[in-house]
Amino acid sequence: MEEYTSSLSEEQRAQRRAQRAKARQQKIRAQRRRRVRQLLPVAGTLAVLAVLVVLFFTPRGEADAPPAEKAAAAIVPVQPTIRKETPPTPAYAATASQETVHLDTEIDSQYAVVIDLQSDAIIAEKASDTLISPASMTKVLTLLVAAEHIRDLDDTFTMTIDITDYCYVNGCSVVGLEVGETVSVRELLYGTILPSGADAAMGLAVYVAGSHEAFVDMMNAKAEELGLGETAHFTNCVGLYHEEHLCTVYDMAMIMKAAMENELCREVLNARTYNTAPTVAHPQGQTLSNWFLRRIEDKDTGDIQVIGAKTGYVVQSGSCAVSAGRDSQGNLYLCATGDAAGSWRCIYDHVALYRDYCNPPGT
């Protein structure tokens, strides 16, 4: 079996890691500079107060001093008042409040977040800022990055032995594409999400960026763009466990928000099934299914219809999923969970979270 090899040298990959580390340090320094600028107006105010104290509380003996001496004694350097700059709020952010419900045993999942996209408010959460392995929820970001760079959905990609070997060696879920099989880029998008095909995801990575490693760099750059760079970091495009492949369920909800704002991503994430075109390897084509959507659609989610979802599982993360829901008024919600005891427990956690926290009383 041919071993999967990177198209980048170790030196090139080390350079890319150094560039990302430098970017993170620059971001931290910029945040510190903003805090200093915010404190300067306070310093100026304190200096003015000091002058007033000198003028109104000077002892009588000092008041009899010559005017020139009094003037000199009263001079206190005053820092110029700088208009306070309010740091821009990230476009992809949600905020907790006193109304946020902190979940415990209400759900089986160990990590969860529910977000109201009308107000960007966190409705309910459970350890939502804990770093976890996102497993195949990662593929939502893979889909988003690919969709933003693909120009021709009818263009084709031919599966390579490097990709099929990578999937086989790592025990990935796959569409079942064979070496030499040629499919459209559109089918790679659906294959990445509906059956969680690592072969399709790797195909997208190579098609878009020329190599898996270069595509992962694009994924991390997108996470930075969404304001998630301090916690989210990805080492592969399929969701394989790696000690540095981490994010929070909150991060995953924000990635889902960005994906649902992209028309092509929204179409793929909302598909229950998709029929692929016939090929030599699959003369009848294949029917791809998003089993999370098909299994949740007849459950009691109240007024919420789930309109997009991606599941995931590795031993280190348990069963996890991120989904988007819409009520009859068109209001949108996000739900992301991690570490449920099984796939059905994960589904029923999403059912309960939508039903109990995203519906007005009495609905």
Secondary structure, DSSP 4 states (H G I P E B T S, - for coil): -PPP--SS-HHHHHHHHHHHHHHHHHHHHHHHHHHHHHHHHHHHHHHHHHHHHHHHH--HHHHTS-HHHHHHHH----PPP-PPPPPPPPSS--B--TT-EE-STTSS-SEEEEEETTTTEEEEEESTTS-B--GGGHHHHHHHHHHHH-S-TT-EEE--HHHHHHHHHTT-----PPTT-EEEHHHHHHHHHSS--HHHHHHHHHHHHSSHHHHHHHHHHHHHHTT-TTT-B-S-SS----TT-BB-HHHHHHHHHHHHTSHHHHHHHT-SEEEPPP-SS-TT--EEE-HHHHHHTTS--TT-EEEEEEEEEETTTEEEEEEEEE-TT--EEEEEEEEESSHHHHHHHHHHHHHHHSS-TT-
